[in-house]
Amino acid sequence: MNFFPLFFSLTVLSFLLGCSGSERFTKKEKESEVISLTNEVRLLVDEAVNEKEIFINSKCFVFTEEEKKDLINPGEILKFAISNNNLSLRKGDNFYEAEYFQLIPVDSIQFLICNEMKLRGKLKIINNSNSVMMINTLDLESYLKGVIPKEMPLGKGNENYEALKAFAICARTYSLQQLNSKKNFDLYIDVRDQVYGGVDVESEISNSGVDETKNLILTYDGKPAKVFYHSTCGGKTEDVKNIFGIDSAHYLSGIEDGNDPYCSISPSYNWEEDYTPEIFIERLKNANLVNYDFDVLENVYIVSRFKSGRVNELRIDLSSSQAGETTSVTLKGNTIRSVIRTSNSKRILKSIWFDLLMDENKNIIITGKGYGHGVGLCQWGAIGQSRAGKNFREILFHFFPGTKISYLNDKN
């Protein structure tokens, strides 16, 4: 999954309860299926080569794989290090070596405050190929409460509430898909997966959205659906195959976001980027697509588009002022965004749904719509539907037609 990840993000999810509890289901029989999966997730909180110093501001115990080793009081500093492939912990004059260490709050209702980040659950410190890795293990529902406010605008009052519930189901489904997908942990806490901010970012309304959709996930053909999400589709979502090369069921084939797009309220529904020819060439060189001999921008044009209107193929023609040689670079699909980037280069291009114009000085003007890869749930479209009175089920089935909402039956 950045205000709304583009990210990468890879898969996304969905959910089913009504707004303000008015349509809340109380019996599992009212939903389609029960999916049996664990509900515990492991988050990579931080990682450092050879050593890591952390500041603890809560009372907790230190455990090794064998036993309880020490009591940590608020304000203490712990120094973890790896030497000769051995993991060690130094706390003041106390020194320990172990395969791994775990920090667990003294009281189960307390939080673990580590380097000013307030965490639920416990923190495990391991040696990952001479890298000190900090892994926060907590239950899935608690994790989601630290995700929703970082990934979705909360809005005023209850205006976004159904969208928040829909997104909670999406985020829950995505999280399940990432279980055991990486070595030693399940999820990054940034846009590589979903942005997680810990306890301090939680809000009453987003927590309520998580609680009201507890254990609900989006499914297709009896399995958790492969779901993706993005900020703003611009009026149409995109076929997953065009963006990620994945053959998928029709629920990810792309849909219209209403005749009058619901996501038109997004601040990124329309946008513009301006480039000098020098900046445009610099982008190609930074991506190692051309060498430094080619310093003249001759032409830039769109070769083809997907059915949605997004750019499938972009061609850039260049020449060398010294050697007189010419070359062409072809960019395809979502790759265009990471190469061209925004005019100030701080972010990737908002989307590949755009038109471009080259003026007489060969400056490039790109006018586009939408933000993100365009696959799956459009977050601002969901918000627009929520404000229009749609409930979370209608929102999810709009963006993922043919899917169902099912119960997650955890094993714990």
C-alpha positions in Angstrom: 0.0 0.0 0.0 1.4 7.4 1.4 -1.7 9.0 1.6 -3.1 6.2 -0.5 -0.6 3.9 -1.6 0.1 3.4 -4.9 1.6 1.2 -3.8 2.3 -1.4 -4.1 1.4 -2.1 -3.3 0.0 -5.4 -4.3 -3.4 -6.9 -3.2 -6.4 -5.4 -1.5 -9.6 -6.5 0.3 -13.2 -5.9 1.3 -16.0 -6.0 3.9 -19.6 -6.1 4.8 -21.3 -4.3 7.7 -23.8 -1.4 7.5 -23.2 2.2 8.5 -23.6 3.2 12.1 -24.4 -0.4 13.0 -27.9 -0.2 11.5 -27.3 -3.3 9.3 -24.8 -5.1 11.5 -25.0 -8.9 11.1 -25.1 -11.0 14.3 -25.1 -14.5 12.7 -22.4 -16.1 10.6 -25.1 -17.8 8.5 -25.9 -14.5 6.9 -22.5 -14.5 5.3 -21.3 -16.9 2.6 -18.4 -18.9 4.1 -16.0 -19.3 7.0 -12.3 -19.2 6.0 -9.8 -20.8 8.5 -6.6 -18.8 8.8 -4.5 -17.4 11.6 -5.1 -13.8 12.8 -1.6 -13.0 14.0 0.7 -10.8 11.9 4.4 -10.0 12.1 5.6 -6.5 11.2 9.1 -5.5 10.3 9.4 -2.4 12.5 13.1 -1.6 11.9 16.3 -3.2 10.7 20.0 -2.2 11.0 23.3 -3.8 10.0 25.3 -5.3 12.9 23.8 -3.2 15.8 20.7 -1.4 16.9 20.1 0.9 19.9 16.5 1.3 21.0 14.9 3.5 23.7 12.2 1.9 25.8 9.7 4.1 27.5 7.4 1.4 29.0 7.8 -1.3 31.6 8.5 -4.7 30.0 10.3 -8.0 30.4 13.1 -9.3 28.3 12.8 -13.0 27.3 15.1 -15.3 25.4 14.1 -18.6 23.8 14.7 -20.2 27.2 13.6 -17.8 30.0 12.8 -14.4 31.4 16.1 -12.5 31.6 15.5 -8.9 32.8 13.0 -6.2 33.7 13.1 -3.0 31.6 11.9 0.2 33.2 10.8 3.3 31.2 13.7 5.4 30.0 16.2 2.6 29.5 18.3 2.1 26.4 18.9 -1.4 25.0 21.8 -2.1 22.7 21.5 -5.1 20.4 24.6 -6.2 18.4 25.8 -9.0 16.2 29.3 -10.3 16.5 30.6 -13.5 15.0 27.0 -14.2 14.0 25.9 -14.1 17.7 23.1 -11.8 18.8 23.7 -9.9 22.1 21.9 -7.5 24.3 23.5 -5.0 26.6 21.4 -3.1 29.2 23.6 -1.0 31.4 26.0 -3.5 33.0 23.9 -6.5 32.1 25.0 -8.5 29.0 23.1 -11.4 27.4 23.5 -13.6 24.3 20.7 -15.6 22.7 19.3 -16.8 19.5 16.7 -14.1 19.8 15.2 -11.7 22.4 11.5 -10.7 23.0 10.2 -7.6 24.8 6.8 -8.2 26.4 4.9 -5.5 28.4 4.6 -6.4 32.1 0.8 -5.8 32.0 -1.1 -7.3 29.1 -3.2 -4.1 28.7 -0.1 -1.9 28.4 1.6 -0.8 25.2 5.2 -1.3 24.2 6.8 2.1 23.6 9.9 1.7 21.5 11.8 4.6 19.9 8.7 6.8 20.5 6.5 4.4 18.6 3.7 2.9 20.7 3.0 -0.7 19.7 0.6 -3.4 20.7 1.7 -7.0 21.2 5.3 -8.0 21.6 8.6 -7.1 19.9 11.1 -9.8 18.8 14.7 -9.0 18.0 16.5 -11.5 15.8 19.7 -11.9 13.8 18.9 -11.9 10.1 22.2 -12.5 8.3 24.1 -10.0 10.4 21.3 -7.6 10.5 19.4 -6.7 13.7 15.7 -7.1 12.8 12.9 -5.9 15.0 9.6 -7.7 14.5 6.3 -6.6 16.1 3.9 -9.5 16.5 0.3 -8.6 17.2 -3.2 -9.6 16.3 -4.6 -8.7 12.9 -7.5 -6.5 14.2 -5.1 -4.4 16.3 -2.8 -4.1 13.3 -5.6 -2.8 11.1 -6.4 0.0 13.6 -2.9 1.4 13.0 -3.3 1.1 9.2 -6.6 2.7 8.4 -5.8 6.3 9.5 -2.5 6.2 7.5 -4.1 4.8 4.3 -7.5 6.5 4.2 -8.9 10.1 4.8 -11.1 9.8 7.9 -13.4 12.7 6.8 -15.8 14.7 8.9 -18.3 12.9 11.2 -19.5 9.7 9.5 -19.3 10.9 5.9 -16.5 8.4 5.1 -17.5 5.7 7.5 -18.8 3.1 5.0 -15.6 3.6 2.9 -13.5 3.1 6.0 -15.4 -0.2 6.7 -14.9 -1.3 3.1 -11.2 -0.5 3.3 -10.9 -2.3 6.6 -12.1 -5.5 4.9 -9.7 -4.9 2.0 -6.7 -4.3 4.3 -7.6 -7.4 6.3 -7.7 -9.5 3.2 -4.5 -8.1 1.9 -2.8 -8.8 5.2 -3.8 -12.5 5.1 -2.3 -12.8 1.6 1.0 -11.7 3.0 1.3 -14.3 5.8 4.6 -16.2 5.5 5.4 -14.3 2.2 8.7 -13.1 3.5 11.6 -14.5 5.6 11.0 -14.0 9.3 8.1 -11.5 9.0 4.8 -10.9 7.0 4.5 -7.2 6.4 6.5 -4.0 6.0 5.1 -1.0 7.7 5.5 1.3 4.7 4.2 1.5 1.1 5.8 -1.8 0.2 2.8 -3.3 2.0 0.5 -1.0 4.0 1.5 2.0 6.0 1.3 1.3 9.8 1.6 4.0 12.4 1.1 2.2 15.7 -1.3 3.0 18.5 -0.8 6.8 18.3 -2.5 7.2 14.9 -5.6 5.3 15.9 -8.9 7.2 15.9 -12.3 6.4 17.3 -14.1 6.2 13.9 -11.5 4.0 12.1 -11.3 1.7 15.2 -15.1 1.4 15.0 -14.9 0.5 11.4 -12.4 -2.2 12.1 -14.5 -3.5 15.0 -17.7 -3.5 13.0 -16.1 -5.6 10.3 -14.2 -7.9 12.6 -13.1 -11.1 10.9 -14.7 -10.2 7.6 -12.7 -10.7 4.4 -13.3 -10.6 0.7 -13.4 -14.0 -1.0 -13.7 -15.4 -4.5 -14.4 -19.1 -5.3 -14.0 -19.9 -1.6 -10.6 -18.3 -1.1 -9.4 -14.9 0.0 -9.6 -12.6 -3.1 -6.6 -11.1 -4.7 -7.3 -7.5 -4.0 -5.5 -4.2 -4.9 -6.3 -0.6 -4.0 -5.2 2.8 -5.0 -6.0 6.5 -4.3 -8.0 7.7 -7.3 -9.0 5.8 -10.5 -10.0 8.9 -12.5 -13.3 7.4 -13.5 -12.3 3.9 -14.5 -10.3 1.2 -12.8 -7.8 -0.9 -14.8 -7.5 -4.5 -15.7 -4.9 -6.2 -13.4 -3.2 -7.9 -16.3 -2.4 -4.6 -17.9 -0.6 -3.3 -14.8 0.8 -6.3 -13.0 0.7 -9.0 -15.7 -1.5 -11.2 -13.6 -4.2 -13.4 -15.2 -7.2 -13.0 -12.8 -10.9 -13.5 -12.5 -13.2 -10.9 -13.9 -13.5 -9.1 -10.5 -10.2 -7.3 -11.4 -10.9 -6.6 -15.0 -11.7 -2.9 -14.5 -15.0 -1.1 -14.1 -16.4 2.4 -14.5 -16.6 4.5 -11.3 -20.1 5.8 -12.1 -21.3 8.0 -15.0 -20.3 11.0 -12.9 -17.2 9.4 -11.2 -17.5 9.1 -7.5 -13.7 9.9 -7.2 -14.1 13.3 -8.9 -13.9 14.7 -5.3 -10.3 13.6 -5.1 -7.6 16.3 -5.0 -5.8 14.2 -7.6 -8.7 13.7 -9.9 -7.0 16.1 -12.4 -3.3 17.1 -12.4 -0.6 18.6 -14.5 3.2 18.2 -14.7 5.6 20.3 -16.8 9.1 19.2 -17.8 12.0 20.9 -19.6 13.6 18.7 -22.3 16.7 18.5 -20.0 14.6 17.1 -17.1 12.9 14.6 -19.4 16.3 13.3 -20.6 17.7 13.3 -17.1 14.8 10.9 -16.1 15.9 8.4 -18.8 19.5 8.6 -17.8 18.7 8.1 -14.1 16.8 5.0 -15.1 19.9 3.8 -17.1 17.8 3.7 -20.3 20.1 6.0 -22.4 23.8 7.0 -22.1 25.0 10.5 -21.7 25.8 10.9 -25.4 22.1 11.4 -26.1 21.4 15.0 -25.0 18.7 16.2 -27.4 15.0 15.5 -27.0 13.5 15.0 -30.5 10.0 13.8 -29.8 7.7 12.2 -27.2 4.5 10.6 -28.1 1.9 8.0 -27.0 2.0 4.9 -29.1 -1.0 3.0 -27.7 -3.5 3.0 -24.8 -5.4 0.4 -22.9 -9.1 0.3 -23.3 -9.6 2.4 -20.1 -7.6 5.3 -21.7 -4.4 4.7 -19.7 -1.2 4.8 -21.6 0.1 1.4 -22.7 3.2 2.5 -24.6 5.2 5.8 -24.6 8.0 6.4 -27.0 10.8 9.0 -26.6 13.1 9.8 -29.5 16.6 11.3 -28.8 19.7 12.3 -30.6 23.3 13.1 -29.8 24.5 16.7 -30.5 28.1 15.4 -30.7 27.9 12.1 -32.6 24.8 12.8 -34.6 23.4 9.4 -33.6 19.7 8.8 -32.7 18.0 6.4 -30.4 14.5 5.6 -29.1 13.2 4.5 -25.7 9.9 2.8 -25.2 8.2 2.7 -21.8 5.3 0.5 -21.1 2.4 0.5 -18.6 3.0 1.3 -15.0 6.8 1.5 -15.6 6.2 4.9 -17.1 5.4 6.3 -13.7 8.6 5.3 -12.0 10.8 6.5 -14.9 9.2 9.8 -15.8 8.2 10.7 -12.2 6.8 14.1 -11.2 8.5 17.3 -12.5 10.3 17.7 -9.1 11.2 14.0 -9.1 10.2 13.4 -5.5 7.4 11.1 -6.4 6.5 8.7 -9.2 4.1 10.1 -11.7 0.5 10.0 -10.3 -0.9 7.7 -13.0 -0.5 6.6 -16.6 -3.9 8.1 -17.6 -2.6 11.2 -19.3 -2.2 13.3 -22.5 1.0 15.1 -23.4 2.0 18.1 -25.5 5.4 19.2 -26.7 5.7 22.9 -27.3 8.0 24.7 -29.7 10.8 24.7 -27.1 10.3 21.0 -26.6 9.0 21.4 -23.1 6.7 18.6 -22.2 3.3 19.2 -20.6 1.5 16.2 -19.2 -2.1 16.6 -18.1 -3.6 13.5 -16.3 -6.2 12.1 -14.1 -6.2 9.8 -11.1 -3.5 8.7 -8.6 -2.1 5.2 -8.4 -2.0 2.0 -10.5 -5.8 2.0 -11.0 -6.4 -1.6 -10.1 -9.1 -2.7 -7.6 -10.7 -0.5 -5.0 -10.5 3.3 -5.7 -10.2 4.8 -2.3 -11.7 8.2 -3.3 -14.3 6.4 -5.3 -15.3 4.5 -2.1 -15.4 7.8 -0.2 -17.6 9.3 -2.8 -20.0 6.3 -2.6 -20.0 6.5 1.2 -21.0 10.2 1.0 -23.7 9.2 -1.5 -25.3 6.8 0.9 -23.8 3.5 -0.3 -23.0 0.9 2.3 -19.7 -0.9 2.5 -21.0 -4.1 0.8 -22.3 -2.0 -2.1 -18.9 -0.3 -2.3 -16.9 -3.6 -2.3 -19.1 -5.4 -4.8 -18.9 -2.3 -7.1 -15.1 -2.5 -7.3 -14.8 -6.3 -7.0 -17.9 -7.7 -8.8 -18.5 -11.3 -8.3 -16.8 -11.5 -4.9 -18.3 -12.4 -1.6 -17.8 -11.4 2.0 -16.8 -14.2 4.3 -15.9 -14.8 7.9 -12.3 -15.4 9.0 -12.2 -18.1 11.5 -8.9 -17.7 13.3 -7.2 -20.8 14.8 -6.2 -19.1 18.0 
